[in-house]
């Protein structure tokens, strides 16, 4: 790309959910992805370290804000509450301004954790975790109405779990989803923008169910074709192009159930067989059996929870025995429990009601738990299977953050269901997240062949803001990747400036709206 124009006025961010650096590096070197290879050759590239845990609801807000989860506020898809309940996180829970709140006009499409659509200066279509295509899934609302008319088969997402035994059909559905997503991107290209931020979540969905070279390469070639179109589009507008993924991916073979381990070692108490729960358990009426009965009767879970009061749904979830990591735990006799993507909480009296652990005892319990998790071995291989991270080190500014974060090593994946066995084969879920995603940059100010050094998801927002001659948030945890800009460009010459952008989020009304769909569905215990 020509270096004559060295001060881009726009930034296009192409997000690819779950794309690992090792695949991109190998396939570009082998010439199998020509457009990715061109970006690597003519621009800057390198691995991008994710959040810990390396999960979508943490990583995309981090990419968009430049701060770790303890500042933006999301530790998972669900917010754990003081009374051991949880609700779905929404865009209103992100406590720091995101790039589209700072750069305007902005176009935002299919970014996870953006429902309900914010009233930005520009156009926004929400992405993953949107409950339905209602009046809150787009801004302005009229754009959503147009979308449903012009792309009638558009969908927010596709659950890989529905196609466990139908991989060929799944690939067809995913390709169709990718096609409609691309149609949306093309329509949004007609809008005015200074920031264009668009995410494709299809790689993540495919890789959870299929981890085979030919199938993956076929999909990545579709992504490569999309990238070529985006490159042509951005070059015609003197725009900087950034390609990022929230995390990487790799194969898995075994689940490790953390709450089951805590129960086995006496740190967690499962609810007993007294009263209603005991009677139901004795006749074999569990949540899984209820789910099967409803399915055979033609009653969908979504329909059920939408027409029952939330109090009824919660009562059923609490009374019917199952494997839920919250509803099936006796918290008055529990010292610690797991929630979300390997987050471990000590059941202390400050964060939880009632809580059973005095604050001064938390450090000793954390140390004991760390030894437990780090020492766990798979009886089949005798290998140690878990890595443990201290929550105080990961999330130093939030006193209510997880105490520990536990991740599986290699092909082990942590889970939080309260099962009978600590270990279980992963079944049809053949791959899952890894910490190393991708960072690529291409445009008039980017140094040809540059490497991004030790880049993390917190560096994306500061780098984009600096590229467009904007100040970096003063509380950003990331840095500007100045090594990717050539010395003759303004971003390469200019010193990094900072400013305070304030807070964001917190809307009780949005939380109530979102409860009507996914939160109440999860209240039944069918979705962890």
JOCORLIN-V999345 format. One record per residue. N is the residue number from 1. RES is the residue in one small letter. D_CENTER is the distance of its C-alpha to the mean C-alpha in Angstrom with 1 decimal. Layout:
# JOCORLIN-V999345
<<N,RES,D_CENTER> <N,RES,D_CENTER>>
This chain:
# JOCORLIN-V999345
<<1,x,33.0> <2,x,35.7> <3,x,35.6> <4,x,38.1> <5,x,35.6> <6,x,33.8> <7,x,32.2> <8,x,29.5> <9,x,29.2> <10,x,25.9> <11,x,22.5> <12,x,20.5> <13,x,16.9> <14,x,15.9> <15,x,12.2> <16,x,11.7> <17,x,8.4> <18,x,9.3> <19,x,12.8> <20,x,14.6> <21,x,17.4> <22,x,20.0> <23,x,20.0> <24,x,20.3> <25,x,23.0> <26,x,25.0> <27,x,25.0> <28,x,25.9> <29,x,28.7> <30,x,29.9> <31,x,30.1> <32,x,28.0> <33,x,25.6> <34,x,28.2> <35,x,26.1> <36,x,23.5> <37,x,26.7> <38,x,28.3> <39,x,25.5> <40,x,25.6> <41,x,29.4> <42,x,29.9> <43,x,27.0> <44,x,24.8> <45,x,22.3> <46,x,20.7> <47,x,17.8> <48,x,14.9> <49,x,13.8> <50,x,10.3> <51,x,9.6> <52,x,11.1> <53,x,9.6> <54,x,7.7> <55,x,4.3> <56,x,0.9> <57,x,3.2> <58,x,5.4> <59,x,5.6> <60,x,6.2> <61,x,8.4> <62,x,9.9> <63,x,10.8> <64,x,12.3> <65,x,14.2> <66,x,15.2> <67,x,14.9> <68,x,13.2> <69,x,11.6> <70,x,15.2> <71,x,16.1> <72,x,13.5> <73,x,13.2> <74,x,9.7> <75,x,9.5> <76,x,7.4> <77,x,7.5> <78,x,11.2> <79,x,13.6> <80,x,16.2> <81,x,19.6> <82,x,23.0> <83,x,24.5> <84,x,22.0> <85,x,20.5> <86,x,17.1> <87,x,15.9> <88,x,12.9> <89,x,11.3> <90,x,12.2> <91,x,12.8> <92,x,15.8> <93,x,14.2> <94,x,13.1> <95,x,16.3> <96,x,16.8> <97,x,17.8> <98,x,15.5> <99,x,17.2> <100,x,18.3> <101,x,20.0> <102,x,22.0> <103,x,22.8> <104,x,24.8> <105,x,25.3> <106,x,21.7> <107,x,20.3> <108,x,16.6> <109,x,15.5> <110,x,12.6> <111,x,9.9> <112,x,6.9> <113,x,7.9> <114,x,11.4> <115,x,13.5> <116,x,16.3> <117,x,17.4> <118,x,18.8> <119,x,22.4> <120,x,22.0> <121,x,24.9> <122,x,24.0> <123,x,22.1> <124,x,18.6> <125,x,17.2> <126,x,14.0> <127,x,11.2> <128,x,8.7> <129,x,9.7> <130,x,13.1> <131,x,15.7> <132,x,18.5> <133,x,20.0> <134,x,22.1> <135,x,23.6> <136,x,20.4> <137,x,18.2> <138,x,20.0> <139,x,22.0> <140,x,24.9> <141,x,25.2> <142,x,27.8> <143,x,25.4> <144,x,23.5> <145,x,27.0> <146,x,27.9> <147,x,24.8> <148,x,25.7> <149,x,29.2> <150,x,28.8> <151,x,25.9> <152,x,26.7> <153,x,24.5> <154,x,21.3> <155,x,18.4> <156,x,14.9> <157,x,13.5> <158,x,14.9> <159,x,14.3> <160,x,15.2> <161,x,16.5> <162,x,19.3> <163,x,20.7> <164,x,21.1> <165,x,24.7> <166,x,24.9> <167,x,23.3> <168,x,25.6> <169,x,25.0> <170,x,21.3> <171,x,21.7> <172,x,24.0> <173,x,21.6> <174,x,18.8> <175,x,21.3> <176,x,22.4> <177,x,19.0> <178,x,18.7> <179,x,22.2> <180,x,21.6> <181,x,18.5> <182,x,20.9> <183,x,23.5> <184,x,21.4> <185,x,20.8> <186,x,24.5> <187,x,25.4> <188,x,23.3> <189,x,25.2> <190,x,28.3> <191,x,27.0> <192,x,28.0> <193,x,25.4> <194,x,25.1> <195,x,21.3> <196,x,19.8> <197,x,15.9> <198,x,14.9> <199,x,11.9> <200,x,12.6> <201,x,10.0> <202,x,13.1> <203,x,13.0> <204,x,10.1> <205,x,12.0> <206,x,15.3> <207,x,14.7> <208,x,13.7> <209,x,17.1> <210,x,19.2> <211,x,19.6> <212,x,23.0> <213,x,24.2> <214,x,25.9> <215,x,23.2> <216,x,20.5> <217,x,23.0> <218,x,24.0> <219,x,20.6> <220,x,20.2> <221,x,23.6> <222,x,22.4> <223,x,19.7> <224,x,22.5> <225,x,24.7> <226,x,22.2> <227,x,22.0> <228,x,25.8> <229,x,26.0> <230,x,23.7> <231,x,25.8> <232,x,29.0> <233,x,27.7> <234,x,26.6> <235,x,29.8> <236,x,32.0> <237,x,30.5> <238,x,30.7> <239,x,27.0> <240,x,24.8> <241,x,22.1> <242,x,18.9> <243,x,16.7> <244,x,13.4> <245,x,10.5> <246,x,7.3> <247,x,8.6> <248,x,11.6> <249,x,12.8> <250,x,15.9> <251,x,18.1> <252,x,18.2> <253,x,21.2> <254,x,21.2> <255,x,19.3> <256,x,20.2> <257,x,20.3> <258,x,20.3> <259,x,21.8> <260,x,24.5> <261,x,25.3> <262,x,25.6> <263,x,27.9> <264,x,30.0> <265,x,30.6> <266,x,31.6> <267,x,28.7> <268,x,27.5> <269,x,29.7> <270,x,29.0> <271,x,30.7> <272,x,34.2> <273,x,36.3> <274,x,38.3> <275,x,38.9> <276,x,36.9> <277,x,34.1> <278,x,36.9> <279,x,38.8> <280,x,35.9> <281,x,35.0> <282,x,38.6> <283,x,38.7> <284,x,35.5> <285,x,33.5> <286,x,29.9> <287,x,26.6> <288,x,26.3> <289,x,29.9> <290,x,29.4> <291,x,26.6> <292,x,28.9> <293,x,31.8> <294,x,30.0> <295,x,29.0> <296,x,32.6> <297,x,33.8> <298,x,31.7> <299,x,29.8> <300,x,26.1> <301,x,23.9> <302,x,22.5> <303,x,26.1> <304,x,27.2> <305,x,24.7> <306,x,25.3> <307,x,29.0> <308,x,29.3> <309,x,29.2> <310,x,26.2> <311,x,28.8> <312,x,30.0> <313,x,26.5> <314,x,25.8> <315,x,29.3> <316,x,28.9> <317,x,25.7> <318,x,27.5> <319,x,30.7> <320,x,29.7> <321,x,29.1> <322,x,26.1> <323,x,23.3> <324,x,21.0> <325,x,19.7> <326,x,21.0> <327,x,23.8> <328,x,25.6> <329,x,25.9> <330,x,29.1> <331,x,27.8> <332,x,31.3> <333,x,31.9> <334,x,28.5> <335,x,28.0> <336,x,24.3> <337,x,21.4> <338,x,17.9> <339,x,15.0> <340,x,11.3> <341,x,10.1> <342,x,13.6> <343,x,14.3> <344,x,18.1> <345,x,20.1> <346,x,23.9> <347,x,25.4> <348,x,27.3> <349,x,29.6> <350,x,28.0> <351,x,24.4> <352,x,25.3> <353,x,28.2> <354,x,30.3> <355,x,28.9> <356,x,31.2> <357,x,30.8> <358,x,32.7> <359,x,30.8> <360,x,33.3> <361,x,32.4> <362,x,28.7> <363,x,29.1> <364,x,31.3> <365,x,29.1> <366,x,26.1> <367,x,28.4> <368,x,29.5> <369,x,26.0> <370,x,25.0> <371,x,28.1> <372,x,27.4> <373,x,24.0> <374,x,25.2> <375,x,28.3> <376,x,26.9> <377,x,28.2> <378,x,27.9> <379,x,31.4> <380,x,31.5> <381,x,30.9> <382,x,31.6> <383,x,28.7> <384,x,26.5> <385,x,23.0> <386,x,20.8> <387,x,19.9> <388,x,19.9> <389,x,18.8> <390,x,20.5> <391,x,18.5> <392,x,21.3> <393,x,20.9> <394,x,17.1> <395,x,17.3> <396,x,20.9> <397,x,21.1> <398,x,19.8> <399,x,22.3> <400,x,20.1> <401,x,17.2> <402,x,16.9> <403,x,20.0> <404,x,18.7> <405,x,15.6> <406,x,16.6> <407,x,15.3> <408,x,17.2> <409,x,19.4> <410,x,19.9> <411,x,19.6> <412,x,18.9> <413,x,15.7> <414,x,15.6> <415,x,15.6> <416,x,16.9> <417,x,19.2> <418,x,22.8> <419,x,24.6> <420,x,28.1> <421,x,27.2> <422,x,25.1> <423,x,24.5> <424,x,23.9> <425,x,23.5> <426,x,20.1> <427,x,22.0> <428,x,20.6> <429,x,17.1> <430,x,18.3> <431,x,15.4> <432,x,12.0> <433,x,10.0> <434,x,12.2> <435,x,12.1> <436,x,13.9> <437,x,12.6> <438,x,15.1> <439,x,16.8> <440,x,19.7> <441,x,22.0> <442,x,25.1> <443,x,27.6> <444,x,30.9> <445,x,30.1> <446,x,28.3> <447,x,30.4> <448,x,31.1> <449,x,29.8> <450,x,28.1> <451,x,25.6> <452,x,22.8> <453,x,23.6> <454,x,21.1> <455,x,18.4> <456,x,15.1> <457,x,12.2> <458,x,14.4> <459,x,17.1> <460,x,15.9> <461,x,16.8> <462,x,20.0> <463,x,21.1> <464,x,20.6> <465,x,22.5> <466,x,25.2> <467,x,25.6> <468,x,26.5> <469,x,28.9> <470,x,26.8> <471,x,26.6> <472,x,23.6> <473,x,22.5> <474,x,24.8> <475,x,22.2> <476,x,19.8> <477,x,18.7> <478,x,18.5> <479,x,21.6> <480,x,23.0> <481,x,23.2> <482,x,26.9> <483,x,27.8> <484,x,26.3> <485,x,28.8> <486,x,32.4> <487,x,35.2> <488,x,36.8> <489,x,33.9> <490,x,33.5> <491,x,30.0> <492,x,31.7> <493,x,34.6> <494,x,33.3> <495,x,32.5> <496,x,29.1> <497,x,29.5> <498,x,27.6> <499,x,27.6> <500,x,26.3> <501,x,24.0> <502,x,23.8> <503,x,21.4> <504,x,19.4> <505,x,18.0> <506,x,19.5> <507,x,21.0> <508,x,22.2> <509,x,23.2> <510,x,19.8> <511,x,18.7> <512,x,21.8> <513,x,21.1> <514,x,17.7> <515,x,19.4> <516,x,21.5> <517,x,19.0> <518,x,15.9> <519,x,16.8> <520,x,20.2> <521,x,19.3> <522,x,17.4> <523,x,20.5> <524,x,22.5> <525,x,20.7> <526,x,19.8> <527,x,16.0> <528,x,14.8>>
